[in-house]
Amino acid sequence: MSNPTSFNVAVVGATGAVGEQIIRLLAERNFPIKSLKLLSSARSAGTQIEFKGKTYTVEEAKPESFDGVEIALFSAGGDVSKALIPEAVARGAVCIDNTNAYRMDPDTPLVVPEVNIHKVAEHKGIISNPNCSTIQMVVALKPLYDRYGISRIIVSTYQAVSGAGARAINELLRQSRAVLNGDDVNPDILPVASLPVKHQIAFNAIPQIDKFQDNGFTLEEMKMIRETKKIMGDDSIDVTATCVRIPVVYGHSESVYVELKQDFDLKEVKSLLANAPGVVLQDDPANQVYPLATEAAGKNETFVGRVRRDLSNPRALNMWIVSDNLLKGAAWNAVQIAEHIAASRSNG
Ligand SMILES: NC(=O)c1ccc[n+]([C@@H]2O[C@H](COP(=O)([O-])OP(=O)(O)OC[C@H]3O[C@@H](n4cnc5c(N)ncnc54)[C@H](OP(=O)(O)O)[C@@H]3O)[C@@H](O)[C@H]2O)c1
């Protein structure tokens, strides 16, 4: 970034799985920072975090923490966002929110830069980052939507434990050691920390991410359904989802069936994907090349492979979409939006 304008920035949830990546990306991208506040709950207040060679002390997030803050990145859970974002906005901050709190609010843009960056201009102080599994899917589907139109999406996810935060990562590692040592597993966090029943995640697959809704879908599945329509700006797309937690630490994988509105040429589909912003096409079955969570971990892009015409419907495709949920699914998407805001303010 060449413009000298710099900003007072706050990261809320600085000690969490997403917050840690936001801080790393702000440093790596050389984001123009005048001052930086790292905020958490009272539990982690006092923790020291290094940022570009300087040590910062984490403070408890309070309304007055946002005095003078111009850009605030929130990833501390929906309740914290509901309580503190109005305080931050009232003090003049633009808030980029990683939680579910405002995503479906009609006044809040839900932004994936590769799909609808123009929506940022409509913000009234809050810009929502979509759910991680939704982000990577729409990044991959946007070029196909623009060229052919999409009538229907059926997605099944294979989601990493880091999607449930830092404690869930420890839970998988602890349980894996316990199973290998023949010890008791004692599930403690997953599938949903706030619910009474817990299941083993080590060496297992749990078909529940977030709470069940009255319609039999989980909240994670409903997020994919609603958010996809909002981001694409098209309520006519039919979406159904089944979201599953698997014992992977970083990187969500998705099997996606997508019905297009027009006939397509498979070579053109692959070329559109290969040239789409934020997408890396890894599709060479003869050489066993396809996206893998282990290889996507730590990268900002969305990886797409196993692209093939459906056998039951010639206007439909099947594909495998993988991305790091903490990066494109959260921190990188938020930092991209922050960079866009910084660039637009610097330019005018
Ligand atoms: N993980 C993902 O892949 C992902 C993707 C998209 C969106 N998100 C969303 O991002 C949010 C954070 O996720 P995460 O995975 O980073 O969770 P996490 O690892 O559990 O971290 C939670 C963070 O929030 C802070 N926090 C908790 N209660 C707070 C309070 N009352 N006031 C201020 N700070 C508080 C924690 O601080 P302490 O250290 O003090 O507890 C910690 O820094 C969630 O809303 C999640 O839905 C996560």
PDBQT file of the ligand as one rigid body, heavy atoms in Angstrom, charges set to zero:
ROOT
HETATM    1  N1  LIG A 401     -12.752 -20.524  13.604  1.00  0.00    +0.000 N 
HETATM    2  C1  LIG A 401     -13.243 -20.280  12.405  1.00  0.00    +0.000 C 
HETATM    3  O1  LIG A 401     -12.931 -20.949  11.405  1.00  0.00    +0.000 OA
HETATM    4  C2  LIG A 401     -14.218 -19.157  12.218  1.00  0.00    +0.000 A 
HETATM    5  C3  LIG A 401     -14.575 -18.815  10.922  1.00  0.00    +0.000 A 
HETATM    6  C4  LIG A 401     -15.490 -17.778  10.721  1.00  0.00    +0.000 A 
HETATM    7  C5  LIG A 401     -15.994 -17.128  11.816  1.00  0.00    +0.000 A 
HETATM    8  N2  LIG A 401     -15.635 -17.487  13.066  1.00  0.00    +0.000 N 
HETATM    9  C6  LIG A 401     -16.224 -16.754  14.190  1.00  0.00    +0.000 C 
HETATM   10  O2  LIG A 401     -15.228 -15.979  14.824  1.00  0.00    +0.000 OA
HETATM   11  C7  LIG A 401     -15.475 -15.933  16.226  1.00  0.00    +0.000 C 
HETATM   12  C8  LIG A 401     -14.231 -16.378  16.966  1.00  0.00    +0.000 C 
HETATM   13  O3  LIG A 401     -13.888 -17.674  16.571  1.00  0.00    +0.000 OA
HETATM   14  P1  LIG A 401     -12.537 -18.378  17.024  1.00  0.00    +0.000 P 
HETATM   15  O4  LIG A 401     -12.529 -19.661  16.282  1.00  0.00    +0.000 OA
HETATM   16  O5  LIG A 401     -11.376 -17.463  16.895  1.00  0.00    +0.000 OA
HETATM   17  O6  LIG A 401     -12.841 -18.647  18.589  1.00  0.00    +0.000 OA
HETATM   18  P2  LIG A 401     -11.832 -18.831  19.813  1.00  0.00    +0.000 P 
HETATM   19  O7  LIG A 401     -10.550 -19.432  19.378  1.00  0.00    +0.000 OA
HETATM   20  O8  LIG A 401     -12.615 -19.515  20.862  1.00  0.00    +0.000 OA
HETATM   21  O9  LIG A 401     -11.521 -17.323  20.292  1.00  0.00    +0.000 OA
HETATM   22  C9  LIG A 401     -12.488 -16.501  20.890  1.00  0.00    +0.000 C 
HETATM   23  C10 LIG A 401     -11.913 -15.127  21.165  1.00  0.00    +0.000 C 
HETATM   24  O10 LIG A 401     -12.957 -14.295  21.661  1.00  0.00    +0.000 OA
HETATM   25  C11 LIG A 401     -12.557 -13.728  22.915  1.00  0.00    +0.000 C 
HETATM   26  N3  LIG A 401     -13.693 -13.537  23.795  1.00  0.00    +0.000 N 
HETATM   27  C12 LIG A 401     -14.521 -14.474  24.310  1.00  0.00    +0.000 A 
HETATM   28  N4  LIG A 401     -15.444 -13.898  25.112  1.00  0.00    +0.000 NA
HETATM   29  C13 LIG A 401     -15.193 -12.577  25.101  1.00  0.00    +0.000 A 
HETATM   30  C14 LIG A 401     -15.787 -11.458  25.741  1.00  0.00    +0.000 A 
HETATM   31  N5  LIG A 401     -16.833 -11.580  26.552  1.00  0.00    +0.000 N 
HETATM   32  N6  LIG A 401     -15.259 -10.225  25.490  1.00  0.00    +0.000 NA
HETATM   33  C15 LIG A 401     -14.202 -10.072  24.668  1.00  0.00    +0.000 A 
HETATM   34  N7  LIG A 401     -13.586 -11.104  24.046  1.00  0.00    +0.000 NA
HETATM   35  C16 LIG A 401     -14.076 -12.342  24.260  1.00  0.00    +0.000 A 
HETATM   36  C17 LIG A 401     -11.591 -14.755  23.487  1.00  0.00    +0.000 C 
HETATM   37  O11 LIG A 401     -10.810 -14.125  24.479  1.00  0.00    +0.000 OA
HETATM   38  P3  LIG A 401     -10.271 -14.960  25.753  1.00  0.00    +0.000 P 
HETATM   39  O12 LIG A 401      -8.901 -15.446  25.356  1.00  0.00    +0.000 OA
HETATM   40  O13 LIG A 401     -10.201 -13.895  26.810  1.00  0.00    +0.000 OA
HETATM   41  O14 LIG A 401     -11.237 -16.039  26.064  1.00  0.00    +0.000 OA
HETATM   42  C18 LIG A 401     -10.813 -15.114  22.232  1.00  0.00    +0.000 C 
HETATM   43  O15 LIG A 401      -9.877 -14.106  21.928  1.00  0.00    +0.000 OA
HETATM   44  C19 LIG A 401     -16.706 -16.801  16.471  1.00  0.00    +0.000 C 
HETATM   45  O16 LIG A 401     -17.848 -15.972  16.538  1.00  0.00    +0.000 OA
HETATM   46  C20 LIG A 401     -16.765 -17.673  15.258  1.00  0.00    +0.000 C 
HETATM   47  O17 LIG A 401     -18.080 -18.067  14.952  1.00  0.00    +0.000 OA
HETATM   48  C21 LIG A 401     -14.744 -18.476  13.303  1.00  0.00    +0.000 A 
ENDROOT
TORSDOF 0
